[in-house]
Amino acid sequence: MSAGDEAKDEAAIYEVLMKLGSAFRNLDAIGIDDLYVPDADWTNAFGTTVHGNLEIAEYLTVLFASSTSSDYATTIPNGTTKKAAGSGVKPSSPASGV
């Protein structure tokens, strides 16, 4: 793999991660299905697993809709309520080497 190919791969990965981060930060699942493949498995921190890009997007749409504030006070679709304040950490760009 050439350095140019590696840089392109890093930029593509960075773009996907930024889109995913933006979806979670803005509590907006629109287009999130494009970030996952049809046979993806996704498990959250509470052990809930969903399968496939469309099911992941549907789950996150419900999850994000149930959020009541910017500090992510959330009722998980299984009925559990969790509250976690955001870290305030901003991602760096791949060019920064961080």
Salt bridges, closest charged atoms under 4 A:
GLU15 OE2 - LYS19 NZ 3.16
ASP41 OD1 - HIS51 ND1 2.43
ASP71 OD2 - LYS83 NZ 3.45
